[in-house]
C-alpha cells in the first residue's frame, strides 16, 4: 500500500511539474500532428496595405507609434525598474497623443504586458504592440557566422520566448531584475513581431562569405533563390517563429525584420560604399510567405543611421527605379518614396527621431545649426510623419517615448563612466535625448529665465557689490549673479577649480588673475558672447581627439600643467563628407570638425512662456543673470560620485579621481582684475531624485495626431 501511495504521489508531482512547464513556464512544448484548425489573426497584408481584420470594417491600419525603452532615469535599462502604474500612466498619455502602436525592442518585464492589457480593457483608445526580438550584442559582434549553432539557436530561442510572453505563458528565471512570471495574454493586441534591430554589417558580410549556397524552405516562410545566406538565416528564424506560434497557440501575427539605410537592398557607388560604409544588403522581397501563413510579411526601416549624402551615390542596378525622380525630392520623401516604389510589400518606418540633447554629433541636423530645441524636434517629427504618409508608407514609429540616461554617444562615451552613466543626466550625450518625455530634478526648479524665485541658496561669494549663488542637480551646475543695475552690457569672469592636478592662476589673453589655479573660465559677456573656456592642459578633446581633428599626437608635446592659455570648450563631431578619391584627398579635409559646445545659448528657459527655449544656458533678468553648465563640460565622468577626469597626460587617456568640492570665483572681465575664490561642496547621490516632464514636442504631436 505504501509503495502504491508513493508511486501515485510521484505521478501527481511529475504531472504537476509537467503541466507547470507546459502551461505556465512555456518551455515544455511538443509539436502537434498536422491537422486542419482555425488560425486566429488580427492583421493581414493585402497588397501594400496592412489591414486590420479584427475591425468590423476591415480598414487599413496606419501606424502612429512610439518606441518604448526599458530605461528610466536612475536605473540601468536591464534593471527593468518601470512599474505597472508608470506604464499605465504613460500609455494613457500615449493614447491622448494619438498613438496607436507601441514598439519594444525586446521582451519587457511582466508589468508592461499587464499594463498593456489593463489599458486596452479599460480604454477606447487601443494600443497595439510591435514585439521586438533581439540577441545579445556580444553574440552579434562575435567571430562566428550567422549559422553558428549558438548564434542561430539564440535567435530561435528568443523568438519562441517572445511568442510565449505575448500569450501569457512564460516564466523567466534568474533574470537580472529577478524572476518574471508572464501570465497576461496580450496576443490579440499584437500588431507584429520585429526580428532584430540595427544589424552588424560585418556579421552579414562574413556570413555571406562563409555560407555561400545556403537555402531554406519552411512551412510558412522560405528564402527565395535571390536571398543571400544571412537572409536565409532570417527566413529560418521567422519560419520557426510562425510555426511555433501556429502549432502551440493557433495564432499568427505579421512578421518583419528591422532594416535601415546601412543594410537596405540597394547598391552604392564605391566611394560611398567604402566610406559610409555600406557593403551589406537585406531585402524583404527575397522572402516568400506561403498560403498557410495568413498574415504576411511587410518591410520596415529605421532611419536613424541615414547618411545625408546617400541619395548622391545610390545606383539603380537591379531595379527599375527612376533615380532622378527621387533625387529631386528633399529628405525624407526622397528616400522613403524610393523604398515604397521598390517594395511590393507594405512599408512601415520603424524608427525615426531627433535628439534635444545639448550635445551634437554633427554640425547640422536637417539644416539647423547646433542642438535642436524641443519645438524644433516637434516640428521635424510632425513634418517627417506627413512626408512618410504622402510617400505611401503605412505609418511610422518615433524613437523614442522617453529619454534614455543609459545611452552613450560615440563622441562622449570616452569621457563618462559607462557603469554609472544612468545615475545622472548627461545633456551633452546626443543619444540620450530622443524622447518625448524627459526627466528633471523634482525638488529644484531652475528654469534659466532671469527670475530669482527658485534661488533659495545662500550667497556663496560677494564681490564688487555682486552676489554669487551656486546650486546643482543631476544635470547641471547653476550659477547666478545679482547686482543692482546689472545688465547684458556687464562682463564677468568666473574661474572654476575642478582638479588639483592642473590649472592656472592667470589667463594670458584676458589679463585676469585668480586666487586658485583655474581649470575653466565661465565668461559672462552679453547675450551672444558668453562661453565656457577650458585650460588647454585639461581639454578632454585635445587629449583624446587631437589626431582625428588636427593630425597630431597629443602626447608628444603636452601643454604645461599651469598653462595660462584657455579656449572655448569643443566637442568632436562627424563631417559627413564622402571623398571621390580618398587617397588623393588632403588629410586636413578628412579631419573631424569641432563644434564650440562651450558657447552659451541665450534664451528663456521657462517652458510656460511663449518664447521658451529648451536649450537656454543663460538669461538676463532685472539686476540678475543666471547660467547653467552641464556636468560633462566640466570634465565630470560621474557627478553622482563626484568623479572627474584625472590628468590625461599621466594616464594617456581618461582615468577617474573623486573630489568632494570645487572652487568658484568672481571678477569683472577687465585686465588687471583679480578673482577671489571660495569652495563649493559637491552633493552626491545613490539614486537621482527626478520626475518626468513632457517636452514641447509631445504637445505638438498631440495636436497633429489626435
N, C-alpha and C positions, 0 to 999 in steps of 0.2 A: 504493500500500500504506500509506504514511504517513497519507494522508487517511482511509483506511478505519479505521486504528487510532485516529486522533483522534476520528472520529465514534462509534466503538464506546465509546471511553473516556468521551466526553461523555455518551453514552446511559446508561452504567453509573452515572456520577456523578449525573446527574439522577434516575435511577431510585432510587438510594440515598437521595438527598435527599428525594425524594417519599415513599419508604417511611418515612423517619425522621419527617417531618412528619405522615404519616398515622397511624403506629402509636405512636411514642413521644411526639411533641410534641402530637398531637391536634388541631392547628389546621387540617390539611387534611382536609376531610370532604365527600364528595359523596353527597347523599341517594340511597338506592336506590329502584328502582321498587317500587311496591306489590306485595307477594306474601304469601301466607299463610305464616307461620313461627311457630315456637313462641316465646312470650314467657315469660321467667323472672320469677318474683317470689316473695318470701318472706313477705310480709304482705298482708292484704286487709281492706278494710272490709266487714263484714257487719252490717247494722242499725246499732246503736250500739256495736258492738264492733270492736276490732282483732284479727283472727285471724292467728295465726302458721301459715301454710300449709306452711312448711318443716318443722314439727314433725310427728311421727308422729300425734299425737292431734288436731292442728289446733285447739289450745286458744286461748282469749282471751289476749292479751298485755297484762299490766298493767305500765305503765312505772314503774320506780323509777330515776329519773335524776338526774344532776348536770350542770350546765353547766361545761365545762372552758374556761377562758380561755387565751389565748396568752401571758399575762404571768407573769413570775417576778420576785421581789424583786431589785432592782438592775439591771433591764433594761427598756427600753421594750417594750411589747407587740408593736410592729412588728419588733422585732429577732428574734423567734422563737427565743429563747435556750434553750428547754427541749429537752434532748437525748433520744434514744431510751431510754436507761437510766432517766431520770427518769420519762418517760411509762410505761414498763413497771412501775416501782415503784408509781406512782400507780394504774395500772389494777389491779394486784394488790390494793392497799388498797381500791379501789372494790369489787372483787368480794368481798372479805372483809366489806365493809359491807353487801352485799346489792344493790348497784347492778347493773342490767342494761342501762342505757342511758346513753350519753354524748351530750350535746348540745354542738355547737360552733357559734358564731355565723357563722363564715365559713370559707373554706378554710384549713387549718392547714399547717404545714410537712410535708415528706415524712416526717420521723422519726415524726410522730404516726401516720400511716397504717401505716407499717412496724411500729410498736409494737403497734397495734391488731390487725394480722394475726398477729403473733407471739404475743400474749397468747391470742387465740382459738384458735390452732392448738395451744397447749400448756396450755390450761386448760379445765376442765369448766364453768367459770362464764363463759359467753359474754357479751360486751359488744356491744350493738348501737349504731348511730350515727344520730343525728339531725343531718344535714348542713345547716348554715345557709348561706344565700346572701344576701349583703349588697351594699351600694353605698356609695361614698364619701360621708361626711357632707356634704362641701361641695356635692356634687351634689344631695343630698336637701334642702339648705337654700338652693338657688339660686332664681332668679326665673323658672324655666321651669315648665311644667306636665308631667305625667307622660307625655304623648305626644310630648314633645320627642325628636327623633332621638337626641340624645346620652344623655338620661336613660333612655329605653326601651331603647336599644341597649346601654347598660351593664348593665342588668338581664338582658337576654337573653344577653349575652356571659358575664357572671358565672355565670349558670345553667349554661351549656354547659361552662364551666371546671370547675365543681363536679362535673358528670357525668363528665368525663374524668378528674378527680383520683381519684374513688372507684373508677373502673375501672382505675386504674393506667396511664393513657396520656396523660400531660401533662408538658410541660417548660415551666416558667415562667422567663423570662429577666429579668434586671435587677430582681429582687425586692429590697426593702430589706434583706433578710437574705441576699442572694446568690441565685444560681440554684437553683431547686428542680426536681428530677427525680423525678416521681411514677411509679413502676413497680409499686407494690404494689396489686393488685386487692382491694378490701375490699367490693365491691358486694353480696356475699351476706350481709354483716352490717349493711347499711344498713336502718334502720327506715323513715326518711322523709327527704325534703327539706323544709326550712323556709325559705320565702321571707320575707325581711325580719326586722325586729326591732321596735323601737318606732318607729312611723310619725310623720312630721311632719304634724300635723293641718292645718296651713296649706297644705301641698302638696296634700293630699287635697281640701280645700275649693276651692283655686284651680283644680285640675284639673276638678272637678265644675262649676265656674262656666264655665270656658273651653271645655269639650268636651262640652256637653250633646248628647245624641243619639248618642253613641258606642256601638258594638256590636261584638261579636266572636263568631264561631262557628268553633271549631277542630276538629281531627280527634279530639282526646281530651277537651278541656275547653272549655266555652263559657260565655259570660256570659248569664244569664237576662235577661228583659225588665226585671226589677226592679233590675238591677245599676246602680250609679252609674258614671260614667265612670272613676273610679280603679279600681273593681273590674273594669271591662272591661280596663284595662291589665294588672291582675294575672292575669286569665284568659289573656291572650295570653302573658305570661311563663311561666305554669305549663304552658300547652299546648305552647309551644316547648320547654320542658324535657323534657316527656314524649315529644314527637315525636323530639327529638334522641336521647334515650337508647334509645327503642324501635328507631329505624331503625339506629342505629350499633352498639348492643350487645345488642339483643334482650332488654333488661331493662326492667322497670318497678318503681317504688317508690311508696309512699304519698307524697302531697304535701299540704302545708298552708301557710298563711301565718300569721305571728305576729300575733295580735290582743291587745288589752288593754282595760281599762275605759275608757281615753281614746278608743278607737275602736270600742267594742262596738256591736251593732246597735240599741241602744235609744235612745229619746228621753228627755230630762230636762226638768223644769220650768225656766223661764227663768233664775231666779237661779243655779242650779247650772250650767246650760249656759254662762252668761256668765262665771262666776267660777272654775269648776273648772280650765280651761274644758273644755267637751265639745260640739263642734259638727261632728264628722265621724263617719261610721258605716262599718264594714266588716262584711260578713255572708257567711260561707261558704255559706249556703243560697242565695245569689244566683249560685252557680256550678253548672253541670251537667257531670257526668262521663259520657261516652258508654261504651257497652258495650265498645268497643275498649280503654278504659282499665280494666284488670282489677284494679288495686289500689284506687284510690279516693282521695277527699278526706276529711279529718277536721278538726274545729275545734280550735284551740289558743289558749290565753290565758295571757299573763303578768300577774301580779298586783302587781308592784312599784309601780305607779302608782295603786293602788286608793285612792280618797278615802273617808275614814271617814263622810262624810255622803251617800254615793252613794245608798244604799237609801231615804233620806228623800225624794228628789226624782225618782226614776225614774217614768216613765209607761208605761202598758200599751198605748199606742196601737199598732195594727197587730199586736198579739199576742193570744193567748187566755190569757195568764198571770194567775193569781190572786195579785196582788202582796202582799196582806195575809198570805197563807200564808208567803211567803218573808221578809217584813219582821219576822215574829215570831222568826225564827232569828237566831243570832249569826254573825258573820263567822268563817270564810269560807263556812260552809254556806249562808247566805242567798243570796249572790251566785252561788256555783257551782251550787247546786240550781236556781236560776232559769235559768242558762245551759243546764244539761243538759236541763231541761224544754223550753226553747225550741228547741234544736237537735235535728234528727233524726239528725245525724251523730255519730260518736264524738267525745268531747271529752277532750283532754289538757291539764293545767295545765303550760304550757311553761316557766314560771319563777315561783318564789316563794322568799322567803328573808328573813333577818333579820341585821342587822349587829351585830357585837360590838365595833365601834369605840367609843372613849370619847366621841367627839363625836356629837351627835344632830342631827336636822333638825326634830323636833317635840318637844313636852313629854312626850308619852306614846307608847308603842308597845304596842298591844293592852292598854291599861290599866296598863302598867308604866311608872312614872316613870323618866326618865333613861335612860342606856345599859343595854343588855342584857348579862348575863354569858353565858359560853359555855353554862352549864347552862340558862339561860332560852332561849337560842337553840335548843338541842336540844329542849327541851320544846315550844316553839311549832312547830318543824318536824315533830315526830312527831304532835302534835295536829292540825295542819292536814292532813297527809297522810291521816290516818284520816278526817277530815271530807270530803276530796276523794273518797275511795273510797266512803264512805257516801252521797255525793251523786250517784253514778252516773258518775264520770269513769273513764277508762282509765289513771289514774295521773298522776304529776306529776314535774317536774324541778326540783331545788333549784338556786337561784342563790346561791352557786356552789361549785365544788370548792375553789379556793384564794383567799386574799386577793389583792387587786389594788392594789399600791402605785402603779400608774399612774392609778387612778381619782381623780376630784376631785368633791366635793360642792359644791352651789351656794353654801352658806354658809361655805365655807372656801377656795374657789378664788381669791378675791381676794387672799389672804394668802400664797400659795405660788407658787413658780416652776414654771409648767406644763411647762417644758422639762426639768426635772431632778427632779420630784417622785418618780419611781420609784427614786431613789437612797437614799431614807430612808423609814422607816415613820411616816406621819402618823396617829397613832391618833385625832386629832381629826377626821379626814375620814370621815364616815359611809359613803360609798360604797366605801371600801377594805376594809371588814371583813366582807363577806358570806360568806367562805369557811369551809369545814370544816377547812381546812389553813391555818395561819399561818406566819409567818417571824419568826425571832429571831436575835440575835447568837449565833454558835456557840461563842464562847470565854468570854463573860461570862454569868453566871447569876444575875442579880439577880431574886429572886422576891418581894420585899416580904413577908417572913414573920417579921421581927424577929430573924433569926439573923445572926451575924457571919461565917459560914463563907465567903461569897463576897467579903468585903471585904478584899482584899489590898492595896489602895491605902494610901499613907502618909497620916498626918493632915495635912490642909491648914491647919487653924486650931484652936487650943486656947484656950478662954475659960471662966473660972469652973469649972475642972476638967472641962470638957466638950469632947470631941474631935469635930471636924467632918471627915468624909471626903466626897469627891466623886468620882464616876465617871460615865461616859456610854457610850451606844452609839448605834445608828442610830435609836432611837425616843425615848429618854428621857435626861434628866439625873437622876442618882441622888444623893441626899444621905443621910448617916446621922449621928446624934448618939449618943455613948456617954458615960455618966457613971454612976458608982456611985449606985444608988438612983433612977435616972431612971424616971419613971412617967408615965402619961397625965395626971396632975394638974399636971405641969410645963408651962409655956408658954414658947415661944421665938419670936424674930423673926429671920429670915434674909434680909437685904436682898440683892438681886441687881442689879448694874450691868451692863446689856447694851449700851446705846448711849451714846456720848459727846455726843449731840445734845440730850439732855434728862435729867431725873432730879432727885430731891430728896434733900437731906441730912437731912430730918426727916419724920416722919409726925405730922400735927397731931392726929389722933384718938387715936393710941396714945401720944403723948408720948415717942417714941423718936427718937434721932438716929443718923446713920450717918457713917462716915469718908469715904465717897464718895457721889456722887449715885446714888440707887437708882431703878430703873425698876419693879421688882417687889419685893414682900414675901412671903416664904413664912412663913405664920403656923402654927406647930405648937401647937395648942391643944386637946388631947384627941382623942377618937375622933369627935366629932360636929361640931366647930367649926374644924378645921384647914382652911386655904384658901390659895390663891394670889391676891394682890392686885396690881393694876396702877396705876401713877401715871396720872392722868387724861390727861396730855399724850400718853402712849404707848399709850393704849387704842385698839386697832385697830377695835373695833366702833363706838365713838363716832365716829371719824374717817370711817368708811365706811358706817355704817348709822344714824346719828342721825336722819336724815329719815324713815326707814322705821320707827323704833322710838319716836320722840318728836315727830316732825313739825317738827324744827328743822334748820337748815342748820349743820353742824358747823364751817364755816369762817368764819362771821360773827364769832363770838367764841370763838376757840380758847383752850384752857387755857394758863396760863403754863408756860414751859419748866421752871421749878423749882417747880411747884405741889406743896405738901405733902399734897395730897389723893389718897388711894388707895381703891380699891374692888375687890370680888371680880371676877375676870375672867369676862366673859359671852360667850355666843355667840348670834347671832340665829337664830331658828327660825320655822317656819310656825305660823300659828294654826289652820289647817284649818277656819275658820268660813265659813259661807255666809250672806249677809245678804239677806233677802227684799226689802228696799228699800234698796239700797246708797247711793242718792243722799241719803236722809234719815238714814242711819246716822252717828252722831257719828264724826269722823275718828279719835279716840283708840281706838275699838273696832276699827278696821281696822289699827292699827299691829301690826307683828310683835312677838311677845313675846321676852323674853330668858331664856336658860337659864344659871344660875350654874355654868358648867363649871369655874370655879376652885375650887369646893368639893371637897375631897379625900375620896374614899370610903375608909372604913376596912374592912379585911378581910385575910384571909390569902391572899397571892398564890402560895403553894406548891401547885402542881397535884397534888401527891402526898399531900395531906391531905384529910380528909373535909369540912372547912369551907372548901375552896378557893373563892376569889372572884376571877375573872379581871379584875375591874375595880378591884382593890385599888390605892390610891395611897399608903396609909400604914399601918404596922403597928408596934405596940409589942412589944418583947421584954424580956427581963430586962436592965435597965440600958442599954437600947438602943431606938432608933427609926429606921426608915428610910422614905424618901419617894422617889417618882418624879414627875417633871414632864415632860409631853410637850413636845417642842421647839417646837411651834407656839404653845403657851400663852405662851412667852417671846418671841414675835414673830420666830422664825426662819423665813425663807422657804425656806432650803435649808441645813440644818446640815452637809451633806456638804462644802460650800464655805465654811462659816462666814458665810453670808449672812443678814442680818437686815433688818428694816424701817428705812428712813430716816425722818426727821421727816415725818409726814403733812402737816403744815401748811405746809411749804416746797414740797412737791411735789403737793399736792392729790390724795393717794392713796398707793398703796404703790409705793415705789421701793426698790431693794436697795443696801445697802452691805455690805462684807465686813469682818469683825473676826477677830482672832486669839486673843482672850482675853476673859473676863468676870471680874467681881469678885464675891465672895460674902462675906458677913459673918455674925456671930452675936452675939446679945444676948438676955438674958432679956426676956420680954414684961412690962415694967413701966415706968411713967412715970419719966423721968429716966435710963433706961439708954442707953448709947452702944455702937454696934456697930462693932467693928474689922473691916476688910475686907481680903481678900487675893485676888490674881488666880488664876484657874484657866485654864490654856492649853487651847484648844479643839482636839480632834482633828479632822482632815478625812480624807476618803477618796474614791477614784475609783469603787470598787465596794464595796457593803456586804458584810461578812463574816458571812453568815447561813446558817441551816439551817432546814428546815421542822419544824413540830411539828403534832400532831393535837389539835384542840380537844376539849373535853369533849363537845360536840355530836356529833362523829363517832362516839364510842363509844355514845352514846345511840341514834343512828340504826342503828348496827350491831346493837344489841340488839333494836330494833324491827323492822328489815327482814330480818335474817338468820334 
